[in-house]
Each structure stands twice: as structure tokens, then as C-alpha cells.
Amino acid sequence: MSSPIPKSVIDELRTLVPDLAIVTPNSPDYEASIDRWFFLSVKRAGAVVFPITAAQVSLILQFTRKNSIPIATKGGGHGIRGESSTEGGIVIDLSKMKGVRVEGSKIITRGGAIWCEVYDEAEKFGLAAVGGICPDVGVGGFLLHGGYGFLTSEHGLGMDNMLEVEVVLADGSIVRASDHENQDLFWAMKGAGGCFGIVTEFVLKGHQQKNEVWTGKMIFPRTALRAVTEMGNRVLESQNKGHSVLGHFWVYSPEGMMIEATPFYNGPEDEAKKFFAPLLELNPVVNKAKMVPFSQSGASATAPGKWRKLSGARSMITPMNADFLEERMDEFEEFLNTVPDAREQSVVGFEIIGTRAIVSVKQNETAFANRGKHSTVRIIPVYSKEENDEVCKEWCLEMERKFQKDFEQRQKDPLLDEVTRSSTGLYLNYDGFGLSPNKIFGCNYERLVELKKKYDPRNVFKNCVDLL
Ligand SMILES: Cc1cc2nc3c(=O)[nH]c(=O)nc-3n(C[C@H](O)[C@H](O)[C@H](O)COP(=O)(O)OP(=O)(O)OC[C@H]3O[C@@H](n4cnc5c(N)ncnc54)[C@H](O)[C@@H]3O)c2cc1C
């Protein structure tokens, strides 16, 4: 198969950047190079290039600009909007740009690292970072568009812990951005980073993490939904130094719907068991919670390649209403009975993280506009047959609409705090259906557009989000 990019143009790139690995459609590793976690994110690139240095990224960007070739930036490849893929253009794949080092309390990672690499290195120094719960996620997409992790309840979003970044801008210039240098760019990088440049180095706050953490999967019958929801509300509102997280997923079983919950507590086991006592008293069918090193606390979510996955997401303002959730669970079960192909792997999930540190930052202090006292709801139909694409999409969108309606109604509460009232309730990193940028960036949208005109007037990074 030939590339839509003429061979002469690829040869010119080879000459310009001699050591650059380039994969084209007739290379044996082409299919692997365009593979992505979400099947809808797979697109047939004209070429995939693997820079190692910022200088190489700079040359590539100058070259694609001169030749008017569209680009996509790829970090860990977990993006669900197809934003790290391009139909016919060049993917700038950072997966060979590896390396994590620790300097004092700072963790410095190169642009293509994934979270498990950061955790492993940081742990040698008794440190941890606010990173992905799933250890295979790329640091890039996670940090630049938010970042909800196990340590978020203590230390805020991943991006709140960025101290400095090295960025290659659309014109090829290599700059640094922080609270002291290019402050406006740094503001934009915290929430809309992928639209402003390619980050080749992140400097992150490391946090003391000498103790083990208490976590592990528990399984409950659906009758526990009310109690699990109440526990979730306690977690969301917890002020106990923010040490708590509770993820839970609704899953199918032939005996009826089940709830898979994963509590997380960053502290001694007795304290953890006291805090999560309402869960333990429910006598979970399975209970694997125990003390583990922080680097072992997450779990990969790699459904085998045959699965087609969609991703819907919304937010639920605290306190979450158990009656409302009972109805949604009934509908989920009904959907799985109508589409048995989706039974094995589909989930409706709740990422419930203490919000104390998130809402301690104002909504316009960073480009991210989804701060609030709410949990994230994920609606993920997973199925195998193409013929079910439409029915799964329709169900997913319908669930989104119901959660959205609840969110908007709750936002009208005059007693709601300022930050939650101004929240979009939408998380770019979980948006599977291409929401418009003004919806995603809410009160920060206009400032972002102005900065985009300054830093990327030709909209080179429109693949991430088209801001212009
Ligand atoms: C299984 C799974 C688990 C997840 N778990 C979590 C979680 O615990 N918490 C959470 O908040 N999110 C989570 N996410 C969402 C995840 O944070 C986003 O999908 C994120 O964008 C993935 O980043 P990536 O680098 O792996 O993706 P990619 O697809 O490689 O990139 C996504 C976007 O980020 C940009 N980008 C990536 N790296 C760079 C860089 N160095 N410089 C500039 N732009 C860059 C790309 O341009 C692209 O627009 C999860 C997603 C999946 C699929």
C-alpha cells in the first residue's frame, strides 16, 4: 500500500532528520504503528515518525508546515477522540522519547513516558506523582488535559502538579513554560496543552510516598448500590487530608448485575478499614483489598483487540442520588439484555475522588474548566460486532443525556459552591463524541482562543481540539 505522501517528500524528511525512524504504509510495522487503545482512533497515517529529541521535533514541525502536511501528536495512544491519529498526515509518535529522572523533590519525565515508568523511578526515591490510575496511560495526554489519579484527592489534578514544561511550538521554536516564564502559555497547557505544542519534557512535583497504600478490588451484588453510593458521597466530601478514592463499575453477570468497587486509601490499614467500614460491613463477595506499594496500586485496562469500544462520560454532583442511579442500572441491564454481544465487557463506571484539592483552585486559574464537587461517570459499551455500532452508540448517548440533565438541574441549586456552579461537568480526556471546544472549556474558552491565535495561528495542532 502506498502513502498519500509522495516518496520524494518522505526522502526529503529522511535527509533533513537523518536518524529519525520513519514508518510508512509499506513498512512491516505500519499496522502496529497506527494501532490505538480505542478502535475508532485507528486512522491510516501517511507516515509515522519517532523523534527522540526536542530538536528533531522542531525540524519535523518546520518540515510539515513547509509541506502543508497535517500532523497528530501521539503520547501513550490512549486518547479516545482519535486525536493522536491522522488520516493521511504524519503522526509524531513520542513513544521512543523515554526517560524519567528525579532531582530532589522534582520528577522530570520526557514527553513520551507512560505512568508506570514514572511510578517505578519515583518509588526508588520514596516519591510518587499524581498520575494515571491505569499505569499504561501516557503522561502527555493525561497531564495536558487534566489528570485524575489516586493522589488527586491529596494534591489536585495531574496538571496542577506540573512545575514546568519544555514545549516545541507550531513554528518549531523550543521554549519553556512555567509560572515564571511564558505564563500565558503555561496557563493554556494546563487543560488544553495538546492544542498548543509538543511537550518534550515535564517537570512535576514529586510527593513523599514512603508508605504502602490500601487498595484492591471488591465485588458486591447490585443490592449494595445504595450503600456504595453513600460511601461514594463520603469520599467526594471527605476532608480527611483527602486520602480517599473509590472507583466502582457496574458489570453484567448471569446471576444479575454486580458492582466492582476499588477503594484506595493512602495511609495505614487500620485507618483505611475504619474509613471504608461501610463497604466492608456489606460483606463483599470478593475482597482483594490489601496493603501494596503505590506503584502497584493501579491496573491496566487492556481489553483484547477484537473488542469495539465507545466512551461516553458526564459528571454527577455530590451527593449522588441513589434512586437516580437505580434507574440507570435498570436501563443498563435492559440494554445488555437487548444487545448480548455487549454483556461481557461493557461497564458503567464512577470515578469518585475526594474533591477537596481540586476545588481549592479557581475555575479560571488554569484552562481546565471541569473543577467541581462531582464524580466522573463513564459509560463504556464494549462489543464485538460492527452491526452493533449504532445501537451501542445510541444507548451511550442516551445515558449521557440523562446524566447531563441531572447535572444541569443540580447546578441550578443556589446553595451550590462557586467552583461547582461554573464547572462544565465535561472532561476532555473522556469525551468520545467530539464535544465542541466552547462546551469543553466553558468560562476559559475565549481566553484560550486568543492564546491560540498567538501561539498557533495556523492551527497546526487542531487535531487535538480545533480551537480556531
Ligand atoms: C484505559 C484508560 C485508562 C485511563 N485512565 C485515566 C485516569 O486514571 N485518569 C485520567 O484522568 N484519565 C484517564 N484516561 C484518559 C487519558 O488520560 C486520556 O485518554 C489521555 O489523553 C491519554 O493520553 P495518551 O498520551 O496516552 O494518549 P494519546 O492518544 O497519545 O494522546 C492524546 C492527546 O494528547 C496529546 N499529547 C500526548 N502527549 C503529548 C505531548 N507530549 N505533547 C503534546 N501533546 C501530547 C495528543 O496530541 C493527543 O491530542 C484513561 C484512558 C484509558 C483509555
The ligand as an ORCA input file, in Angstrom:
! r2SCAN-3c Opt
* xyz 0 1
  C      -7.671      2.549     29.771
  C      -7.684      4.021     30.052
  C      -7.489      4.459     31.366
  C      -7.492      5.827     31.650
  N      -7.303      6.224     32.944
  C      -7.333      7.544     33.240
  C      -7.178      8.017     34.576
  O      -6.970      7.258     35.502
  N      -7.298      9.334     34.800
  C      -7.494     10.232     33.801
  O      -7.564     11.430     34.069
  N      -7.590      9.824     32.534
  C      -7.535      8.515     32.227
  N      -7.689      8.111     30.941
  C      -7.843      9.112     29.893
  C      -6.460      9.542     29.430
  O      -5.909     10.429     30.364
  C      -6.550     10.241     28.074
  O      -7.057      9.349     27.130
  C      -5.197     10.788     27.646
  O      -5.382     11.713     26.617
  C      -4.283      9.682     27.181
  O      -3.020     10.179     26.962
  P      -2.030      9.418     25.972
  O      -0.799     10.238     25.876
  O      -1.939      8.003     26.382
  O      -2.901      9.468     24.633
  P      -2.607      9.892     23.114
  O      -3.749      9.318     22.363
  O      -1.240      9.520     22.704
  O      -2.714     11.460     23.162
  C      -3.923     12.084     23.474
  C      -3.759     13.574     23.192
  O      -2.726     14.126     23.988
  C      -1.786     14.836     23.169
  N      -0.446     14.527     23.655
  C       0.008     13.364     24.159
  N       1.286     13.508     24.533
  C       1.645     14.768     24.243
  C       2.841     15.532     24.401
  N       3.940     15.018     24.971
  N       2.831     16.821     23.971
  C       1.730     17.383     23.417
  N       0.575     16.710     23.245
  C       0.543     15.431     23.665
  C      -2.005     14.321     21.761
  O      -1.860     15.321     20.857
  C      -3.422     13.910     21.770
  O      -4.191     15.048     21.449
  C      -7.684      6.765     30.608
  C      -7.886      6.330     29.303
  C      -7.885      4.970     29.016
  C      -8.108      4.522     27.616
*
